[in-house]
Amino acid sequence: MSDLSQEDVDSPSSGKDQTTEEQHDDKVENTPAEVTEAAKGAEKSEQGGGARDLNFILDIPLEISVELGRTRLLVNDLLQLGQGSVVELTRLSDEPMDIYVNGKLFARGEVVVVNEKFGVRLTDVVSPVERVKTLG
């Protein structure tokens, strides 16, 4: 009764599969390399069973910052600042600097100069127990 063959019936779904595959390919192409590698590592660890390959987390970028000190100013006082102004901080000059990783206190250290650039020598790493306490 109908002129449609089995191929004609199957073709719309196969076209749909091709579109889905193309969209998947587009997502893979637009995904940063780190994320793609991390996903591959996660897939391998899931397939591997009990042993987990955590090497993919080694390429995750972290932001490290060092805090010299803090202060509070009124807006009026802030507007009065100019070149050569000195802002007094709450920390003494011989106190260790706080070192933060992604905004969380990680260690304390002292400022050093290496090849005319500032650096920080770690003097005290915060214990894992203290780090967990600061998360909550």
N, C-alpha and C positions, 0 to 999 in steps of 0.2 A: 503494500500500500504506500509505503513511503520511499522516496528516492534517496534518503540518507543512508550512507554506508556506515559501518562500524568505525571507520577512520574519521568520518565527519563528526561522529558523536564524541570520540576521544580527543579530537583536536582542541576544543576549547579548554579542556582541563590541562592538556599538555602545554598550551600557551600560558595558562595560569602558572604552571610549575616553572616555566622559563622566566616569567616575570618575577616570581618569588626568588629564583636563583639569581637573577640580575640585581634585585634589591639587596640580597645578601652580599653579593660581590661589591656593590656600591658601599655598603656599610663597612666591609672589610677594608676597602680602599680608603675610606674617610676616617678610619680609626687610627689613632696614634700607634706607632710601632711598639711602645712600651706596653700598651694595653693589650695589643694583639699577642705579644710574647707572653704576657702574664696569663692570658686566657689559654694559650697553648700549654703553658706549664701547669695550669690548674687541670686541664683535660688529661694530661699525662699522669698527674698524681691520682686523679680519680680512676683512671684505667689501671694504674699500678697496684691498686688495692691498699694494703696496709702501709707501705712505705710512702711517705709524702716527699715530693721534690719541692722544697721551698726556695730554690735558687732564684725563682722569678721575682721574689720580693727584694732582691739585692739591687735592682735597678730602679726602685721607687725613689723619686727625688724628695728630699726633706729640706725644710727651711731652717737654718741655724741663725740665731741672733744673740747678741751679747748686750746686756744692759749695764751701762755705766752707773746709772742712778735715776732717780725720779724727783720731780718737784711739782708743785701746784702753783699756778699763776692766775691772777684775775685777768680778764680780757683786756682791761685798761693797761695793766703791766706788760702784757704780751705785745700790745700795740706800741709801747714805748721802746721796745728792743730795737737795736740797730747794729750795724757792723761794729764789732769790738765790744759789744755788751757781754757781760758774764752772767750766766745763769747758775745759781748755786743749787747743787743736787743734795739729796738727803744722805748719800753715801760718802764715807770718808775716803781719802785718796789711797790708803793702804788696805782697804777692804777688798775681798775678792769680788770679781764680776760674776753676775748670774748668766748662765748660758742656757738658752732655751732651744728646744727642738720642736718645731711646729707649735710654738706657743706654750709648751710645757717645760717646766724647769727640769733640766737634765744634769747639769753639773755647775761647778764654780771654778773660776780660774783667775789667772793674773795676765795682764796685758804684757806682751813682748813685741819687739820690733825685729822683723826678719826681712832682710833685703829691702829695707826702707818701706816696708809695709807692716801694718799692725797685724798681730796674731794673738791668740789666747792659748796659754799653757794650762791644761786642766790640772787642778790641784785636788779636787774632790768631786767624785761622781756620785750623784744622788742614788741611794740604794733603790732596788726595785720595789721594796715595800713602801718607801716614801713616795715614789712615783705613782704607785697605784692609789695611795691616799689622796694625792692631789688631783686625780682624775674625777673623783666624786664630789 
